[in-house]
Amino acid sequence: METLKLPDSVKEILELAQGASLEDKVSNLVLSDIEKRLGFCVERILDFEKKYGMNFKEFEEAWQRDEIPGKYSHEIEHDYMEWESLDDEHDLLLSQLKKIKEDIRHK
């Protein structure tokens, strides 16, 4: 097992965190962070879905079929790259969230 050295200020904050043990407190903080980041991803993804009227997979397929008007404009290319990144991050965070929740349940 790895030992983690923390500044006193962080230790004081951990005392306020939810959980019975230090392990529980850190797990809960990590879980909370992932949920917050996942929420941000979902909000941004929904913004793109509203803007383009489709999900990313549909947008990507339409892009490849040259069905996106002005697809090489700065705005649309930027949206594509950000949306793709958010879609990947969403999947990664969701996977991490499931894994952590499963680990917590099996404790």
N, CA, C and O of each residue as an XYZ file, in Angstrom:
428
protein
N       0.842     -1.183      0.000
C       0.000      0.000      0.000
C       0.883      1.240      0.000
O       1.940      1.271      0.631
N       0.437      2.243     -0.707
C       1.185      3.486     -0.836
C       0.792      4.460      0.277
O      -0.381      4.572      0.632
N       1.794      5.164      0.823
C       1.550      6.173      1.838
C       1.441      7.526      1.162
O       2.215      7.859      0.264
N       0.472      8.290      1.610
C       0.234      9.605      1.029
C       0.469     10.664      2.092
O      -0.157     10.644      3.152
N       1.382     11.594      1.800
C       1.653     12.689      2.729
C       0.831     13.893      2.289
O       0.864     14.295      1.126
N       0.092     14.462      3.241
C      -0.769     15.593      2.936
C      -0.406     16.790      3.806
O      -0.026     16.628      4.966
N      -0.523     17.985      3.248
C      -0.322     19.187      4.073
C      -1.390     19.246      5.168
O      -2.487     18.713      4.998
N      -1.068     19.894      6.287
C      -2.015     19.998      7.401
C      -3.330     20.640      6.971
O      -4.396     20.256      7.453
N      -3.258     21.616      6.066
C      -4.483     22.287      5.621
C      -5.433     21.300      4.929
O      -6.650     21.391      5.086
N      -4.879     20.375      4.176
C      -5.703     19.370      3.499
C      -6.266     18.395      4.528
O      -7.422     17.983      4.428
N      -5.455     18.026      5.512
C      -5.928     17.122      6.569
C      -7.105     17.727      7.314
O      -8.065     17.030      7.643
N      -7.030     19.034      7.580
C      -8.128     19.718      8.276
C      -9.406     19.670      7.438
O     -10.495     19.448      7.968
N      -9.268     19.879      6.141
C     -10.437     19.841      5.257
C     -10.998     18.424      5.191
O     -12.215     18.241      5.160
N     -10.128     17.427      5.168
C     -10.589     16.038      5.123
C     -11.412     15.679      6.361
O     -12.300     14.830      6.291
N     -11.123     16.317      7.480
C     -11.907     16.060      8.693
C     -13.375     16.419      8.469
O     -14.265     15.808      9.062
N     -13.624     17.413      7.611
C     -14.990     17.865      7.331
C     -15.688     17.026      6.267
O     -16.908     17.092      6.119
N     -14.917     16.242      5.533
C     -15.483     15.440      4.441
C     -16.347     14.316      4.992
O     -16.140     13.837      6.106
N     -17.318     13.909      4.188
C     -18.228     12.840      4.565
C     -17.516     11.490      4.503
O     -16.806     11.201      3.539
N     -17.706     10.680      5.519
C     -17.121      9.346      5.553
C     -16.614      8.994      6.933
O     -16.205      9.866      7.699
N     -16.642      7.699      7.249
C     -16.231      7.239      8.575
C     -14.717      7.134      8.693
O     -14.153      7.419      9.749
N     -14.067      6.729      7.623
C     -12.613      6.559      7.644
C     -11.981      7.488      6.606
O     -12.670      8.083      5.778
N     -10.673      7.593      6.672
C      -9.959      8.398      5.688
C     -10.191      7.840      4.282
O     -10.365      8.597      3.327
N     -10.193      6.529      4.166
C     -10.449      5.884      2.867
C     -11.833      6.254      2.345
O     -11.993      6.564      1.164
N     -12.837      6.222      3.230
C     -14.206      6.595      2.836
C     -14.266      8.056      2.407
O     -14.913      8.388      1.414
N     -13.598      8.917      3.145
C     -13.614     10.348      2.850
C     -13.004     10.628      1.476
O     -13.570     11.377      0.680
N     -11.859     10.027      1.208
C     -11.193     10.236     -0.080
C     -12.039      9.654     -1.209
O     -12.183     10.278     -2.261
N     -12.592      8.479     -1.001
C     -13.460      7.855     -2.015
C     -14.654      8.748     -2.319
O     -15.012      8.935     -3.482
N     -15.272      9.301     -1.278
C     -16.426     10.175     -1.474
C     -16.048     11.454     -2.206
O     -16.806     11.933     -3.049
N     -14.884     12.011     -1.892
C     -14.437     13.222     -2.578
C     -14.159     12.951     -4.055
O     -14.515     13.756     -4.916
N     -13.528     11.828     -4.344
C     -13.250     11.460     -5.741
C     -14.564     11.217     -6.479
O     -14.738     11.661     -7.614
N     -15.471     10.523     -5.838
C     -16.774     10.253     -6.429
C     -17.516     11.558     -6.728
O     -18.109     11.715     -7.796
N     -17.475     12.471     -5.792
C     -18.119     13.773     -5.973
C     -17.497     14.548     -7.135
O     -18.209     15.182     -7.913
N     -16.174     14.496     -7.250
C     -15.485     15.189     -8.336
C     -15.879     14.615     -9.695
O     -16.143     15.356    -10.642
N     -15.915     13.292     -9.776
C     -16.282     12.654    -11.042
C     -17.723     13.006    -11.409
O     -18.014     13.290    -12.570
N     -18.623     12.988    -10.427
C     -20.020     13.334    -10.697
C     -20.147     14.777    -11.171
O     -20.937     15.068    -12.069
N     -19.386     15.668    -10.582
C     -19.412     17.077    -10.994
C     -18.909     17.234    -12.424
O     -19.529     17.928    -13.230
N     -17.794     16.594    -12.736
C     -17.234     16.668    -14.090
C     -18.170     16.023    -15.106
O     -18.313     16.517    -16.225
N     -18.801     14.930    -14.721
C     -19.760     14.253    -15.597
C     -20.956     15.171    -15.867
O     -21.447     15.243    -16.994
N     -21.412     15.859    -14.843
C     -22.513     16.800    -15.006
C     -22.163     17.912    -15.983
O     -22.991     18.302    -16.806
N     -20.935     18.424    -15.896
C     -20.494     19.458    -16.831
C     -20.495     18.915    -18.257
O     -20.963     19.587    -19.177
N     -19.977     17.713    -18.442
C     -19.956     17.090    -19.776
C     -21.371     16.966    -20.336
O     -21.620     17.296    -21.496
N     -22.284     16.492    -19.513
C     -23.662     16.299    -19.962
C     -24.278     17.635    -20.376
O     -24.954     17.714    -21.401
N     -24.048     18.677    -19.589
C     -24.581     19.999    -19.930
C     -24.049     20.485    -21.274
O     -24.817     20.954    -22.113
N     -22.751     20.377    -21.478
C     -22.146     20.841    -22.735
C     -22.607     19.988    -23.916
O     -22.873     20.515    -24.996
N     -22.701     18.678    -23.716
C     -23.176     17.786    -24.778
C     -24.612     18.154    -25.157
O     -24.951     18.198    -26.340
N     -25.447     18.416    -24.163
C     -26.831     18.815    -24.446
C     -26.884     20.128    -25.218
O     -27.740     20.307    -26.085
N     -25.968     21.050    -24.905
C     -25.901     22.308    -25.656
C     -25.650     22.032    -27.144
O     -26.304     22.611    -28.011
N     -24.692     21.138    -27.424
C     -24.404     20.795    -28.822
C     -25.563     20.064    -29.472
O     -25.875     20.312    -30.636
N     -26.207     19.164    -28.735
C     -27.342     18.431    -29.288
C     -28.489     19.386    -29.633
O     -29.157     19.214    -30.653
N     -28.711     20.380    -28.791
C     -29.747     21.387    -29.088
C     -29.346     22.213    -30.308
O     -30.169     22.480    -31.183
N     -28.086     22.612    -30.357
C     -27.604     23.463    -31.449
C     -27.733     22.770    -32.805
O     -28.148     23.388    -33.785
N     -27.375     21.480    -32.857
C     -27.349     20.768    -34.131
C     -28.531     19.816    -34.342
O     -28.693     19.273    -35.435
N     -29.348     19.609    -33.320
C     -30.532     18.767    -33.459
C     -30.242     17.289    -33.606
O     -31.034     16.555    -34.197
N     -29.112     16.841    -33.073
C     -28.727     15.427    -33.169
C     -27.664     15.135    -32.116
O     -27.075     16.049    -31.540
N     -27.427     13.835    -31.872
C     -26.352     13.474    -30.952
C     -25.020     13.448    -31.712
O     -24.988     13.620    -32.930
N     -23.927     13.230    -30.977
C     -22.611     13.323    -31.622
C     -22.430     12.260    -32.699
O     -21.891     12.551    -33.766
N     -22.869     11.044    -32.438
C     -22.690      9.979    -33.440
C     -23.388     10.355    -34.751
O     -22.833     10.171    -35.834
N     -24.606     10.882    -34.639
C     -25.334     11.312    -35.839
C     -24.616     12.471    -36.523
O     -24.529     12.523    -37.750
N     -24.102     13.399    -35.716
C     -23.375     14.542    -36.260
C     -22.120     14.076    -36.999
O     -21.824     14.543    -38.099
N     -21.398     13.160    -36.384
C     -20.168     12.630    -36.992
C     -20.471     11.933    -38.315
O     -19.746     12.104    -39.295
N     -21.546     11.145    -38.336
C     -21.928     10.453    -39.576
C     -22.335     11.452    -40.653
O     -21.969     11.296    -41.818
N     -23.095     12.480    -40.263
C     -23.494     13.521    -41.216
C     -22.264     14.280    -41.707
O     -22.195     14.662    -42.876
N     -21.311     14.496    -40.833
C     -20.053     15.172    -41.189
C     -19.331     14.364    -42.273
O     -18.891     14.914    -43.283
N     -19.218     13.070    -42.047
C     -18.504     12.204    -42.983
C     -19.217     12.113    -44.338
O     -18.579     11.879    -45.364
N     -20.534     12.299    -44.334
C     -21.298     12.277    -45.588
C     -21.400     13.673    -46.207
O     -22.139     13.873    -47.171
N     -20.651     14.645    -45.649
C     -20.678     16.051    -46.120
C     -22.077     16.657    -46.069
O     -22.464     17.416    -46.957
N     -22.832     16.319    -45.025
C     -24.190     16.835    -44.872
C     -24.268     17.992    -43.872
O     -25.354     18.497    -43.590
N     -23.119     18.409    -43.339
C     -23.091     19.532    -42.401
C     -22.706     20.780    -43.185
O     -21.564     20.911    -43.627
N     -23.661     21.703    -43.361
C     -23.337     22.932    -44.104
C     -22.235     23.726    -43.398
O     -22.273     23.920    -42.183
N     -21.267     24.173    -44.169
C     -20.167     24.974    -43.612
C     -19.287     24.217    -42.643
O     -18.729     24.798    -41.712
N     -19.166     22.931    -42.862
C     -18.451     22.103    -41.879
C     -16.997     22.502    -41.678
O     -16.408     22.164    -40.651
N     -16.409     23.205    -42.622
C     -15.015     23.621    -42.466
C     -14.876     25.031    -41.899
O     -13.774     25.576    -41.845
N     -15.996     25.619    -41.477
C     -15.904     26.925    -40.822
C     -15.235     26.732    -39.464
O     -15.276     25.645    -38.887
N     -14.629     27.784    -38.971
C     -13.934     27.700    -37.677
C     -14.895     27.250    -36.577
O     -14.561     26.379    -35.773
N     -16.085     27.843    -36.545
C     -17.046     27.531    -35.480
C     -17.435     26.057    -35.491
O     -17.422     25.399    -34.451
N     -17.776     25.548    -36.656
C     -18.260     24.164    -36.722
C     -17.130     23.162    -36.495
O     -17.334     22.145    -35.832
N     -15.960     23.433    -37.030
C     -14.821     22.538    -36.755
C     -14.488     22.539    -35.265
O     -14.206     21.492    -34.682
N     -14.523     23.716    -34.659
C     -14.246     23.824    -33.220
C     -15.300     23.048    -32.422
O     -14.966     22.310    -31.496
N     -16.577     23.222    -32.791
C     -17.648     22.484    -32.129
C     -17.429     20.975    -32.253
O     -17.583     20.233    -31.283
N     -17.068     20.535    -33.461
C     -16.834     19.104    -33.688
C     -15.753     18.579    -32.729
O     -15.936     17.558    -32.067
N     -14.634     19.293    -32.671
C     -13.525     18.831    -31.821
C     -13.898     18.842    -30.343
O     -13.577     17.905    -29.612
N     -14.572     19.898    -29.904
C     -14.970     19.971    -28.496
C     -16.000     18.904    -28.165
O     -15.906     18.237    -27.135
N     -16.982     18.746    -29.043
C     -18.044     17.761    -28.833
C     -17.466     16.349    -28.784
O     -17.840     15.547    -27.928
N     -16.563     16.056    -29.698
C     -15.919     14.737    -29.717
C     -15.159     14.493    -28.418
O     -15.228     13.408    -27.840
N     -14.440     15.508    -27.968
C     -13.688     15.400    -26.723
C     -14.619     15.192    -25.530
O     -14.346     14.365    -24.660
N     -15.714     15.943    -25.495
C     -16.690     15.797    -24.419
C     -17.333     14.421    -24.434
O     -17.568     13.831    -23.380
N     -17.618     13.912    -25.615
C     -18.211     12.587    -25.752
C     -17.262     11.513    -25.205
O     -17.684     10.600    -24.496
N     -15.979     11.636    -25.546
C     -14.976     10.687    -25.028
C     -14.825     10.814    -23.514
O     -14.770      9.814    -22.798
N     -14.757     12.068    -23.034
C     -14.609     12.299    -21.593
C     -15.823     11.767    -20.840
O     -15.682     11.175    -19.770
N     -17.006     11.975    -21.393
C     -18.235     11.472    -20.775
C     -18.157      9.960    -20.591
O     -18.448      9.448    -19.511
N     -17.765      9.249    -21.644
C     -17.661      7.793    -21.570
C     -16.633      7.355    -20.531
O     -16.873      6.417    -19.771
N     -15.488      8.035    -20.501
C     -14.441      7.703    -19.531
C     -14.920      7.951    -18.104
O     -14.745      7.096    -17.236
N     -15.517      9.106    -17.857
C     -15.984      9.442    -16.509
C     -17.091      8.490    -16.066
O     -17.127      8.077    -14.907
N     -17.979      8.145    -16.969
C     -19.049      7.210    -16.633
C     -18.472      5.851    -16.257
O     -18.931      5.220    -15.305
N     -17.482      5.408    -16.991
C     -16.814      4.144    -16.687
C     -16.135      4.205    -15.313
O     -16.238      3.264    -14.526
N     -15.451      5.296    -15.033
C     -14.793      5.457    -13.735
C     -15.813      5.499    -12.603
O     -15.603      4.902    -11.548
N     -16.912      6.202    -12.826
C     -17.960      6.312    -11.817
C     -18.530      4.937    -11.489
O     -18.699      4.597    -10.318
N     -18.825      4.154    -12.505
C     -19.353      2.805    -12.289
C     -18.359      1.950    -11.512
O     -18.738      1.213    -10.602
N     -17.075      2.055    -11.882
C     -16.047      1.255    -11.217
C     -15.918      1.635     -9.745
O     -15.842      0.761     -8.881
N     -15.895      2.923     -9.460
C     -15.769      3.365     -8.070
C     -16.986      2.946     -7.259
O     -16.840      2.465     -6.135
N     -18.184      3.120     -7.807
C     -19.385      2.727     -7.091
C     -19.417      1.231     -6.842
O     -19.857      0.785     -5.783
N     -18.957      0.459     -7.807
C     -18.889     -0.994     -7.611
C     -17.877     -1.353     -6.521
O     -18.141     -2.215     -5.683
N     -16.724     -0.691     -6.535
C     -15.706     -0.925     -5.511
C     -16.242     -0.589     -4.115
O     -15.980     -1.307     -3.150
N     -16.988      0.504     -4.024
C     -17.541      0.922     -2.729
C     -18.576     -0.091     -2.255
O     -18.620     -0.420     -1.070
N     -19.417     -0.596     -3.177
C     -20.428     -1.586     -2.800
C     -19.812     -2.891     -2.307
O     -20.384     -3.554     -1.442
N     -18.662     -3.263     -2.843
C     -18.037     -4.540     -2.494
C     -17.073     -4.439     -1.315
O     -16.352     -5.391     -1.017
N     -17.060     -3.323     -0.667
C     -16.184     -3.153      0.495
C     -16.723     -3.911      1.681
O     -16.121     -3.888      2.754
